[in-house]
């Protein structure tokens, strides 16, 4: 027989630990100023910028149109004259390894001009072409010069650290400056809250930020990589809809478990799910993780994962109730958890391996999503073992005690003792001693003889 671990013995300690974690997390979140609401749930502007030195300028004075695009491994130029087919010129960094070689090849295109900046004229042959900052989209060239930038080499020559970014934006009301990726990339996300007073907030604030950074780091040194703007009304609607959807999902789960099992099982599972979401919420608040749609998605994923784990244990409990009729409910709970333990641990460990790989190799929102999943998987496994099942035990014991009390009042029975409620054998030794001590009653009249023989019975009847 498989060893039964007494999980229910630690139920009070586990519940106390959860209460302490939730309370400490709530206090820590308040002391940090509340949750860091992302652009999805807080009206405002998210501007991603990169600071990089301008290496050379490009322009086009030829006939027709000219577009240039710099991807991660090549510079591509497309020209088209009226009545002629499009011509494509590609200069891979693996072939043209230095900045000087790329500039020389660009100047061979008819009508195309590439002019190096003064500070790079002496180091064209020493500057790696892979340091060219990509456009990631096609740019149409005219006679107006367009800057092409290079990022730092990674040898510690960062000229735009985060403290200088704060100094450059002292005249602009920027609520948060966040470094993205490696410090050598000099890529930042700038968050500005919108109070709804300016209808042109997105364009005006973006212009102020770029102007301030350009004035500090120099012309052509600021690249706007991404701009996200959410209006006040949209952010409020999105927040209320997210809260509604989470509540609706919990309600459907409650009804589902109620139908499949009983109300006690449903309430126990919902309390465990609320516990898991609460732990994840205080973790997000204390660590300063941004609350975004990815965070909400992680929370909903954890609800589904934890619920599946709890349902497996409850299903085994329901099965063992019929198989272990002579056992009390506490023993059934512990046996069911012990039987499901290997499955629970193996599922959690394999899932953590996959999510851990995403966390290690992911970046940005994906990394935050994976971290939230890691915390949720650990907490969900813990709650299935030490929160949901003990609550079911307590609820069921209350129901049994209430039912026995009603039966005692209805049929005039005395209520059971604590030992009898817990399933322990009744103490009847004292009663047996009293019966043995009572005097025996000896009959005073002789007993009538019993005739067992049939012939004797017949003779007796004839004499009468």
Order of alpha helices (4+ residues) and beta strands (2+ residues): alpha-beta-beta-beta-beta-beta-beta-alpha-beta-beta-beta-alpha-beta-beta-alpha-beta-alpha-alpha-beta-alpha-alpha-alpha-alpha-alpha-alpha-alpha
